[in-house]
C-alpha cells in the first residue's frame, strides 16, 4: 500500500504572511519549484495539506489509515526522504527541536499540533533548507535553485542552444521543449540557467545565473537579470532584476529596478517602478512582521519588496527599502510609498483608503478572465475571507 503524505503548516506560516494568506507554506516557490512540487518529485506521488480551515476548500486534507506528515516550510533532500520513509508509527524526525516529519495513524493526526509524549523523536543531522521568514525566499533562492536544477535535469538532455546567443558555460544551461531563446546573452558561469517549457527569452536580454524562467513565461527585449532570480510560470519580466522570486502569473514587463524581492501571484508592477534594496546608512533592513505586528530586523543589508498576491502598482511607483505590501492592494501616486501597505489598500502617499469590496472582486475577475482562468467560488471565498480580515485589523 502506498503511503499517504500530508504537508502541514506550523506557526511559522504567520511569519510568512502576506505570502501565506492565500496558500499553505508548502506552496511557496523557492528555487524552480514550490516546496510542494519538490516533495512530490522526490516522493513520486501527490500530497495533501493540513492548514488553516479557510484554506482547506482549495487545499483539502486527505487522511488514510497510515500517514506521514511533513513540515511544509522544509525543502526535501534525498537523505531526508530516506529517513522519513524509515519512520515507524508514532515516530518523528527532528532537527534541533524542529519537527521535520511524523508518522501517525488517522486517529492520531492531531498530535502534530500537540505535546505527544508517546511520539518517539529521531534526531537527524542532515542539512536542509527551511523557510522561516519571507526574506528567506530570496536569500536562500540560490541554494534552492541549484538543487532543483540538478534534480530536474539529471539524466536529461537540453534542447540545442541557438547559435545566435552569446553563451558562457553551456553545460550549465538547460532549455526545455518549446522554449525560444534567440540573440540573448546567457552567462551560466555564476550558476545554472533553466528555461522552462514554452518560455521565451527575447533578443537583447542579458541573463546571469543562477536563473530560472518557468513554463510559458517570458523575458522581454533588453532585460537585465542578475541571479539568483526565479520567474514563476506565466509571468513577464523586463527592465532590471536582481535576486528576485516571482511566484507566477505576475508581470513586471517594463523598465525599472526590482531587487532582493518576492512577488506573489496575480501581481503587476507598473512601468518605471523601482524598489530600494539598500539603506543610505547601510544599516540592517527592518521589515513588517504580521505575527508580531511590528518591524523586525532581517539581519540583511539588502532587502527590497515583499508583495502579496493580487497587488498592483501604477507607473513610476517608488518603494522604500524593506517594503511589505499585503493582498489586493492598488498603489499609485508620486513620492516614496510607506514601507508597510495593508491588504486592499487603495491609493498612495497623499491618500490611502480601503478598496471597495465589489471593485476588488470585479478587478480580480477581470484579471482571471484575461488569463482564461475561472474566478470560481473557491477563489472568491478565499479572497473574501482575507478581505474581511483586513476590515477587522488595519495591519492586515
N, C-alpha and C positions, 0 to 999 in steps of 0.2 A: 504493500500500500504506500502511495506517495505521501510524503509529509506535507502538512498544511503550514504555510509560513504567513505570519502576520507581522506587519511593520507597525510599531506602536509609537505614539507621541509621548514625550515626557514633559516635565515642567519647562524644559528648555524651549518649547515652542513659543512661549510668551516672550522670550528673549530674541526670537526670530521674527516677531511682528515688525512691520506690516506684511512681510512676505508670507506669513502663515495664516493670515486672516481667511484666505480662500482656498488653502491647501494644507494637507498634513506636512510635517517637516520632511518626510521622505520624498516629497515631490518637488523639493528644491533642486535646481540644476546647479551642479558644480563640476567642472571638467567638461566632458562632452555630454554625459548622460545626467538624468536626475538620479538621486540616491536610489529610488525605487528601481529604475531601469538597470542600475548597476547590480543590485541584488538579484533581480530576475535573470540577468545574463549569467551570473555566477551560479545561481541555483537551478537554472534551466526550467523555471516554472513561474507561474503567476503568483502574486501576493495579494493579500487584502490588508485592511487598515483598522487599527484601533485608535480613535482620536476623539475630538470633541463631538458631542451629539449632533450639532448643527451641520457638521461636515459629513456625517455618515450616510446621508442620502446620496451624495455624489461618490463618496469613498466608503462603500459598505464593508462590514466586517463579516468574514466567513469563518465559522468555527467548526472544527471537526473533533473527533474523539481524542486525537493526539495532535498537539500544536507546538510549533516553535515560534516564539515571539522575539522580534529583533528590534533593537533601538533604531528609530528612524532618522537619527542625526548622525549615524555612523556609516562610513563608506566601507564596503567589503574588501577583503583581500582573500586570496586562495587559502592562506593559512587559517584565517578567521572562519571561513566557511567550513573547513575540515573540522575545526574544534567545535563549532556549533552543531554540526551534524553528528558529532560523537556524544552530545549531551543525552543523558537519560532523564526520565520523568522526574520532575521536581529538582532539577539541577539548573544552575545559571552560570553563564560565562561572564566574568567581571574583570575589570582592569582598574586598579587603584580606586575602588569604590564605585566605579561606573558600571552599570549593568549593560552588557552588550546584547545578551540573549538569554531566554529562559525556555525550557521545555515543560509545558503544562498541559493537563487534560482540559477538556471543555469546561468542566465544573470548577477548575482552579484558575481560570484566566484572570480573575480579579486579583490574584496575588501579584500581578505585575505592578500594581499601584499600592500594595500594602506591605507591611512588615510581615514577612512569612518566615518563621523560624525553621520550618521543615524544608525550606529550599536550600540545597547544598551549593555553596559558591565554589566555582573553579576559577582560579586566577590565571590570566594569560599575560604574557609579556610581549606579545606580537604588536608591532606598531600599526596604527591605523589613523585615518583622517576622521575627525569629529567636528561637526559644525555647531558651535556653541553660541555664536553671535552673528549678526547679519554681515559684519565686515570679514568674518572668516571666509565667506563665499568668494570674495575676490582675492583675499590674501593667501588662501590655500588653493587657489584655482590652478596654479602651475603644477603642483604635485598631482592633483586630481586629473588634470587634462593629460599629463604624460601617462598616468596609469591607465586611463580609458583608451588612449591611443594604442598602447601596447595590447590591451585586451581586444580591441575592435579589429586590429589589423593583423593579429597573429595568424600566420598561415594563409593569408590572403594577398592578392596582388592588386596594386593600384591601377587605375586607368592610366594610360600614357599621358605624360605631361606634354602639352603642345609646345613646339619649338619656338613659338612667338614669345614665350615667357622668359624672364631672366630668373635663373634658379640657383640657389645655394643649397647644397646637401639634399639632392633629390631623393635619397634613400629615406629621409625623414618626412617625406610628403606623401600623403595618401588621398587620392581623388576617387570618389565613388562614381558609379554608373550614372550617366545622365547629367553630370556636372559640367559646367562650361567655364573654362579658365583660359583667357587669351590676353596677351600683351600686358601681363602683370609682373610685378617683382615679388618673388617668393623666397624669403631668406629663412631656411629651416636650420641654420647653424646654431641658433639660440634655443631651439625647441621644435617639436613636431608641428606640422601644419596638416589639418584634416579638413577636407572639403566634402560635405555630405551629398547625398543623392539629390539630383536635380537642382543643386545650388548653382550660383553664378558669381564669379569674380570678374568684374568688368575691367576694361582696359585702363591702364594707368594706375591701378591700385598698388599700393606699397604695403606689403604684409611681412611682419617679422614675428616668428613663432616664439612661444607656443601659441597656436591659434586653432580654433575650431569654428567652422561655419556649418551649421546643421542643415538638415534637408530642406530644400525649397526656399532657402534664404539667399540674400544677395549682398555683395559688397559693391557699392556704386563707383563710378569713374573717379579716379584721383584720390580715393580714400587713403588715409594713412593710419595703419593699425599696428600698435605695439602689443606684444604678448606680455603676460598670459591673458588672452581675451577669448571669450566664448560668445558666439551669436547663436541663440537657440533657433528652433525651427520657424520657418515662415516669417522671417524678420528682414528688414532692410537697414543697412548702415552706410553712412558716408561721413565725410569730414575726418576728424582725428579722434581715435580711441586708444586708450592705454589702460590695460588691466581692468577690463570691463566684463561683466557677466550679464547677458540679456537672456532671460528665461525662454522667451519665444513670443511669436505673434505681436511683436512690437517693432516700432520704426524709429530710427534716428537717421533719416535719409539725406540730411543736408550738412552744410558746413557747420563748424562749431566743435568744441572740445568736450569730451567726456572721459574722465579718468578716475581709477580706483572706485568703481561704481557698480551697483547692482540694480538692474531694471527688471521689473516683473513682467507679466503678460498683459497684452492689450494696452500698452502704453504708446505715447507718441511724443517725441522730442521735436519742438519747432525749429525752423531754420535759424542758424546762427546763435543757438543757445549754447551756453557754456557752464561748466561747473568748476569751481576752485577745488583743488585737492591738497593744497599746502598753505598753511597759515603764514602770513608775513613774519611772524615771530618765531617760526619753526618749532612751535610747541606741539605737543601731542594733540590730536584732534579729539574733541568730545562729541558724542553722538547721542541723540534722543533714544532713551530706552523705555519701551512701553511697559515692561514688567515693573520697573522701579519708579516710573513716572518722573524721571529727571535725566539730565545729561550725564553720561558716564565716559570715563577716559578709555579710549580704544587702545591706548599704548602704541598707536600708529602715528607717524609723522605725515603720512599720505592717506587721506580718506576723503572721498568726494561725495557722491549722491547715492542714497538708497531710496528707490521709488517703488511704491506698491502698485498692484495691478489696477488697470483701468484709469490710471492718472495720465494727464497730458499737460504740456506747457506750450504757450504761444511762441512766436518768433522772438528772438533776442532776449530770451529769459536768462537771468543770471542767478546761478545757485551758489551760495556761500560754501566754504569748506565744511564738510560734515553736515550735509542737509538730509533730513528724513522727510519723505512725502508719503502720506497714507494712501488709502484706497480711494479711487474715483475722484481725485482732485482735478480741478481745472485751473491752471495757473497762468497768469498773463500780466502784462504791465511792466513799466520801466522800473529800474532800481534793483538792488540785490534783494532777493527774497529772504524771508525769515528762515532760520535753519531747522524749524520743525513746522510742517504744514499738515494739519489733521485731515483725516479722511473726509471726502466730499466737500472740501473747501472750494470756494469759487471766488476768484479774484487774484489780487496781488498785494504789493506793498501799500498802496494807497487805501485799498478797501478789500476786505475779505469777509465772505459770508458763507452760510451753509447752502450747498446746492439743493435746489428743489428736487424732491424725490421723483416726481414724474419726469422731469427733464433728465435726471441722471439715468433712469431706466430707458427712456427713449433713445438717449445717446448710445447706451450700451447695445441696445437692439440694432441700431443702425450700423454700429461697428461690426457686430457679428454678421449682419447681412452682407457687408462689403467683402467679408472673407468666406461667404457661403456657409456660415455656421448658424445653428439654431439657438437663439437665446431662449431656452426652454424653461419650464417651471423650476427645475432643479437649480439651474444657474441663477434664475431670478430670486429664488428663495434664499440662496447663499448671499447674494449681494444685498438683498433686503435686510437680512439679519445683521450684516455689518453696518448698513446704513442706520438701523435702529440703535445699534451700539454707539454710533457716533453722535446720535441725539442725546443719549444718556450721559456720555462722557466726552467732554471737549478735547481730551487728549487722545481720542481715537480718530 
